Amino acid sequence: MLELTKVSVKRGKTPTLRDVSLRLPAGQTLAVVGESGAGKSTLIATILGLLKPTSGTVAWCGAAVRACRPALVMQEPRAAFNPALSLRRSVMEPLRRGPAEGRLERLCAGLDLSAEILDRRPGEVSIGQAQRVGILRALIAAPPLVLFDEPLSALDAVTQKQTARLISDLQREEGFAALIVTHDLGYAVAHGDEIAVLKAGRIEEIASPRAFALAPQSDYGRQLRDAAIALGSLEAAA
């Protein structure tokens, strides 16, 4: 569904991605973890075609990304919407025709969103509500690939679990691929099929969640895993 082959990107004279190679099959979730400045946002912009690689290739469904339309859940949820439009109009924008019967209602119920919230403008809702509407808009058209940039960061713990469960349930039913950029290693381990560790624009390692939780292969991966355990966001593996 998505393949990056030896992708490098420079902003000015500074490399921000260095020989990044990733593969994401249909129906799978790839969680990309790393500290701020690791290159995660640059990675998403490159996948979307907003940044051009200085070398390497990006392909989506075997075609150039510019010819395709992956869905995106932005880290800054209010920036994803036209401030002059109601959230309902923005949600319906990706659709060429109305959603399948019951789909909008099901997604709204799973995300705890009311019709009254959708009739507001972005500045009239909380950050957490705007983030859930951003997820709704990304999923409404049943895309084959969704890019999630810190999708749960503005949500409380209960809503995080509810939202993560909804995304996982829909993915099992519909088979879309998901690339999730996150600081939350607990979420990555619980919901990823593979975990890619990014540092200073390089992939340090790619591992299954269990392998990463038990024994990261890179020094940086071990540092991230140990810090997450210390903070209580990841349980120590037996």
C-alpha positions in Angstrom: 0.0 0.0 0.0 2.9 2.3 0.7 6.6 1.9 -0.1 9.5 4.3 0.5 12.9 3.3 -1.0 16.0 5.0 0.2 14.3 8.4 0.6 16.4 11.4 1.6 15.1 14.9 2.0 17.0 18.2 2.6 15.6 21.4 3.9 18.2 24.0 2.8 21.5 22.3 3.4 20.2 20.2 6.4 19.2 16.5 5.7 15.9 15.8 7.5 15.4 12.3 6.2 18.3 10.0 5.4 17.9 6.8 3.3 14.5 5.9 4.7 13.0 2.7 3.5 9.6 1.5 4.7 6.9 -0.9 3.5 3.3 -0.9 4.6 1.0 -3.6 3.4 -2.8 -3.3 3.1 -4.6 -3.8 6.4 -1.5 -3.3 8.5 -0.4 -0.5 10.9 3.1 0.9 11.0 3.8 3.0 14.1 6.7 5.5 13.7 8.2 6.6 17.0 10.9 9.1 17.9 11.5 12.3 19.8 10.6 15.8 18.5 12.9 16.7 15.6 13.4 13.1 14.6 11.9 13.8 11.2 8.4 12.3 11.7 6.5 15.4 10.3 8.9 15.6 7.4 8.2 11.9 6.7 4.4 12.5 6.5 4.9 15.6 4.3 7.1 13.6 1.9 4.6 10.7 1.7 1.9 13.3 0.9 4.0 14.8 -1.9 4.3 18.1 -0.1 8.1 17.7 0.0 10.1 16.3 -2.9 12.8 13.7 -2.0 16.3 14.7 -3.0 16.8 11.0 -3.7 14.8 7.8 -3.5 11.2 7.1 -4.3 7.8 7.1 -2.7 5.0 5.0 -4.0 1.4 4.4 -2.9 -0.5 1.5 -4.4 2.4 1.2 -6.8 1.8 4.7 -8.2 3.3 8.2 -7.5 1.7 9.7 -4.4 0.7 12.8 -6.2 -1.7 10.8 -8.2 -3.4 9.4 -5.1 -5.3 10.7 -2.1 -4.2 9.3 1.3 -6.3 10.6 4.2 -4.5 12.6 6.9 -5.3 13.2 10.6 -3.3 16.3 11.5 -1.5 16.9 14.8 -2.9 20.4 15.1 -6.6 19.6 14.7 -8.0 23.1 14.3 -5.5 23.9 11.5 -7.2 21.0 9.5 -10.4 22.9 9.0 -11.6 26.0 7.2 -12.5 28.4 10.1 -15.4 29.9 8.2 -17.2 26.6 7.5 -19.1 24.3 9.9 -17.4 21.1 10.9 -20.1 19.2 9.1 -19.3 20.8 5.8 -15.6 20.0 6.2 -16.3 16.4 7.2 -18.4 15.9 4.0 -15.8 17.5 1.7 -14.0 14.2 0.9 -17.2 12.6 -0.3 -18.3 12.8 -3.8 -21.6 11.3 -2.7 -23.3 10.7 0.7 -21.8 8.2 3.1 -23.2 4.7 3.3 -26.3 4.5 5.4 -25.4 4.6 9.1 -21.7 5.2 8.5 -21.7 8.8 9.7 -23.9 7.9 12.7 -21.6 4.9 13.6 -18.4 7.0 13.4 -20.0 9.8 15.4 -21.1 7.4 18.1 -17.7 5.7 18.3 -16.0 9.1 18.6 -18.6 10.5 21.0 -19.5 13.4 18.6 -23.0 14.8 18.5 -24.8 16.5 15.6 -24.7 19.7 17.5 -20.9 19.7 17.6 -20.7 19.1 13.9 -22.9 22.2 13.3 -20.3 24.4 15.0 -17.2 26.1 13.5 -13.7 25.0 14.4 -13.2 27.9 16.8 -16.3 26.9 18.8 -15.2 23.5 19.9 -12.4 22.2 22.2 -9.1 20.9 20.9 -10.2 17.3 21.8 -13.5 17.7 19.9 -11.6 19.1 16.9 -9.2 16.2 16.9 -12.0 13.6 16.9 -13.7 15.4 14.1 -10.4 15.3 12.2 -10.4 11.5 12.6 -14.0 11.4 11.5 -13.2 13.3 8.3 -10.2 11.1 7.5 -12.3 7.9 7.9 -15.6 8.9 6.5 -14.7 8.1 2.8 -13.2 4.7 3.7 -9.7 5.5 2.3 -7.2 2.7 1.6 -4.4 4.5 3.4 -4.6 6.9 6.5 -1.7 8.9 7.9 -2.2 9.7 11.6 0.0 12.4 13.1 -0.3 12.1 16.9 -4.1 11.3 16.6 -4.8 10.9 20.3 -2.6 13.6 21.8 -5.4 16.0 22.7 -7.8 13.4 24.1 -8.2 12.2 27.7 -7.3 8.7 28.7 -10.8 7.2 28.4 -11.5 8.8 25.0 -8.0 7.7 23.8 -8.9 4.1 24.4 -12.3 4.4 22.8 -10.9 6.2 19.7 -8.0 3.7 19.3 -10.5 0.8 19.6 -12.8 2.4 16.9 -9.8 2.9 14.5 -8.7 -0.7 15.0 -12.2 -2.2 14.6 -12.7 -0.2 11.3 -9.3 -1.3 10.1 -10.1 -5.0 10.6 -13.4 -4.6 8.8 -12.2 -2.4 5.9 -8.6 -3.3 5.4 -7.1 0.1 5.2 -3.4 0.6 5.9 -2.4 3.1 8.7 0.8 4.9 9.3 0.8 6.4 12.8 3.3 8.9 14.0 3.3 9.0 17.8 5.3 9.8 20.9 3.1 7.2 22.8 5.0 3.9 22.8 2.2 2.2 24.7 -0.2 3.0 21.9 2.4 2.0 19.3 3.0 -1.4 20.9 -0.7 -2.0 21.5 -1.9 -1.2 18.0 1.1 -1.4 15.6 1.9 -4.4 13.5 5.4 -3.0 13.2 7.3 -0.2 14.9 9.9 1.9 13.1 12.2 3.9 15.3 13.3 7.2 13.8 16.2 9.3 15.0 17.7 12.4 13.3 16.0 11.3 10.0 17.3 7.8 10.0 15.5 4.5 10.7 17.3 3.0 13.7 15.3 -0.3 13.7 12.0 -1.8 12.5 10.6 -4.5 14.8 7.4 -6.2 15.8 5.7 -4.7 18.9 6.6 -7.7 21.1 10.3 -7.8 19.9 10.6 -4.0 20.5 9.0 -4.2 24.0 11.2 -7.2 25.0 14.6 -6.2 23.4 15.0 -3.2 21.2 18.0 -3.8 18.8 19.3 -0.2 18.8 20.6 1.9 21.6 18.2 4.7 20.9 15.3 2.2 20.8 16.3 0.9 24.2 16.4 4.5 25.5 12.9 5.2 24.2 11.5 1.9 25.6 13.1 2.4 29.1 11.9 6.0 29.3 8.3 4.9 28.4 8.5 2.2 31.1 9.7 4.8 33.6 6.9 7.2 32.7 4.3 4.4 33.0 3.1 4.7 29.4 4.5 1.2 28.6 4.5 -1.9 30.8 7.8 -3.7 31.4 7.9 -6.9 29.4 8.3 -10.1 31.3 
